[in-house]
Amino acid sequence: MVSQDGLSWAFTLRSKATFHDGTPFTAENAAVSLKRALAVSACCLKLRLLRLRAKAAISASE
């Protein structure tokens, strides 16, 4: 569920969920995974912006 302002997300984890090796999957695991995914997304976005700026600079100099 997402809050009306879009700043808070609520997740319901399955009870007794585990990793492939039987280790329990916890809210902490979920939070770490989400933070990692968001960091990668932010990194990719920054790279895309740098490429666009580089293309714009090349176009402007031609």
Secondary structure, DSSP 8 states (H G I E B T S, - for coil): -B-TTSS-B-----TT-B-TTS-B--HHHHHHHHHHHHHHHHHHHHHHHHHHHHHHHHHHH-
